[in-house]
């Protein structure tokens, strides 16, 4: 074994994949969330865990696993949260529909508040008009 090959094995670097598998690995890495960073994909993250997960993807592709099998592996291990686009199923309904429900609730509260304010303004009484007139006449 050459020194370069020994260094590559020691560093845990994966063997180069054919271009087709390399594209699949990149696509899978962009579809999975870094569990350390949580706001980055595996492809974007430099965290050690993300590097290990990218290596797992490459190893499984080299073994001949399909994209669906690899995604299922990570879902079974880390849950649906690991996917950057979680599936639409009962456990993730709140995740998918929650923003729209909050938007509808906010719109409802806004309309209700505006209606209350419009109805709450009664015309000024004679005493209130006289006091306002005195206030405006004196300038303070």
C-alpha positions as CSV (number, residue, x, y, z in Angstrom):
1,X,0.0,0.0,0.0
2,X,1.4,3.4,-1.0
3,X,1.8,6.2,1.6
4,X,-1.0,8.2,-0.1
5,X,-3.4,5.3,0.1
6,X,-2.4,4.6,3.7
7,X,-3.0,8.3,4.6
8,X,-6.4,8.2,2.9
9,X,-7.5,5.0,4.8
10,X,-6.1,6.5,8.0
11,X,-8.1,9.7,7.5
12,X,-11.3,7.7,6.8
13,X,-11.7,9.3,3.4
14,X,-14.0,7.3,1.0
15,X,-12.8,5.9,-2.2
16,X,-13.7,8.0,-5.3
17,X,-17.1,7.1,-6.7
18,X,-18.1,7.0,-10.4
19,X,-19.6,10.3,-11.5
20,X,-23.2,8.9,-11.5
21,X,-22.8,7.8,-7.9
22,X,-21.1,11.0,-7.0
23,X,-24.1,12.9,-8.3
24,X,-26.5,10.7,-6.3
25,X,-24.4,11.2,-3.1
26,X,-24.5,15.0,-3.6
27,X,-28.3,14.9,-4.1
28,X,-28.7,12.8,-1.0
29,X,-26.4,15.1,1.0
30,X,-28.5,18.1,-0.1
31,X,-31.7,16.3,1.0
32,X,-30.5,15.5,4.6
33,X,-30.2,17.9,7.5
34,X,-27.1,18.3,9.5
35,X,-28.0,17.2,13.0
36,X,-25.4,19.5,14.6
37,X,-26.1,22.7,12.6
38,X,-29.8,22.0,11.9
39,X,-30.2,24.8,9.5
40,X,-27.7,23.4,6.9
41,X,-27.8,20.4,4.7
42,X,-25.1,17.7,5.0
43,X,-23.6,19.0,1.8
44,X,-23.2,22.5,3.3
45,X,-22.0,21.5,6.8
46,X,-18.4,21.0,7.9
47,X,-19.4,19.5,11.3
48,X,-17.7,16.1,12.0
49,X,-21.0,14.4,12.3
50,X,-22.0,15.7,8.8
51,X,-18.7,14.4,7.4
52,X,-19.4,11.0,8.9
53,X,-22.9,11.0,7.5
54,X,-21.6,11.9,4.0
55,X,-19.2,9.0,4.3
56,X,-22.1,6.7,5.2
57,X,-23.9,7.8,2.1
58,X,-20.9,7.2,-0.1
59,X,-20.3,3.8,1.5
60,X,-23.9,2.7,1.0
61,X,-23.9,3.9,-2.6
62,X,-20.7,1.9,-3.2
63,X,-22.5,-1.1,-1.7
64,X,-25.3,-0.7,-4.3
65,X,-28.1,0.6,-2.1
66,X,-30.8,2.7,-3.7
67,X,-31.5,6.4,-2.7
68,X,-34.7,5.3,-1.0
69,X,-32.9,2.7,1.1
70,X,-30.3,5.2,2.1
71,X,-33.0,7.8,3.1
72,X,-34.8,5.1,5.0
73,X,-31.6,4.2,6.8
74,X,-31.2,7.8,8.0
75,X,-34.9,8.2,8.9
76,X,-34.8,5.0,10.9
77,X,-31.7,6.1,12.7
78,X,-32.5,9.8,13.3
79,X,-36.3,10.2,12.6
80,X,-38.1,12.3,9.9
81,X,-36.3,15.4,11.2
82,X,-33.1,14.4,9.4
83,X,-34.9,15.0,6.1
84,X,-34.7,18.6,4.8
85,X,-38.2,18.0,3.2
86,X,-40.0,15.7,5.7
87,X,-42.8,13.5,4.3
88,X,-46.4,14.6,4.6
89,X,-47.8,12.1,7.1
90,X,-49.9,12.5,10.3
91,X,-46.9,13.0,12.5
92,X,-45.6,15.9,10.4
93,X,-48.9,17.6,9.6
94,X,-48.3,20.3,12.2
95,X,-44.9,21.0,10.6
96,X,-46.5,21.3,7.1
97,X,-49.8,23.0,8.1
98,X,-48.7,24.9,11.2
99,X,-47.4,28.0,9.4
100,X,-50.7,28.3,7.4
101,X,-52.8,27.8,10.5
102,X,-50.9,30.5,12.4
103,X,-51.3,32.9,9.4
104,X,-55.0,32.2,9.3
105,X,-55.3,32.7,13.1
106,X,-53.3,36.0,12.9
107,X,-55.6,37.2,10.1
108,X,-58.7,36.3,12.2
109,X,-57.3,38.2,15.2
110,X,-56.5,41.2,13.1
111,X,-60.0,41.4,11.6
112,X,-61.6,40.9,15.0
113,X,-59.5,43.7,16.5
114,X,-60.2,46.1,13.7
115,X,-64.0,45.4,13.9
116,X,-63.9,46.0,17.7
117,X,-62.0,49.3,17.3
118,X,-64.5,50.5,14.6
119,X,-67.5,49.7,16.8
120,X,-66.0,51.1,20.0
121,X,-65.8,54.7,18.7
122,X,-69.0,56.4,19.8
123,X,-69.7,60.0,18.8
124,X,-68.6,62.7,21.2
125,X,-71.1,63.9,23.8
126,X,-71.9,67.6,24.1
127,X,-69.6,67.9,27.2
128,X,-66.7,66.3,25.3
129,X,-67.2,68.6,22.4
130,X,-67.2,71.7,24.7
131,X,-64.1,70.5,26.4
132,X,-62.3,69.8,23.1
133,X,-63.3,73.2,21.8
134,X,-61.9,74.9,25.0
135,X,-58.7,72.9,24.6
136,X,-58.3,73.9,21.0
137,X,-59.1,77.6,21.7
138,X,-56.5,77.9,24.5
139,X,-53.8,76.1,22.4
140,X,-52.7,73.8,25.2
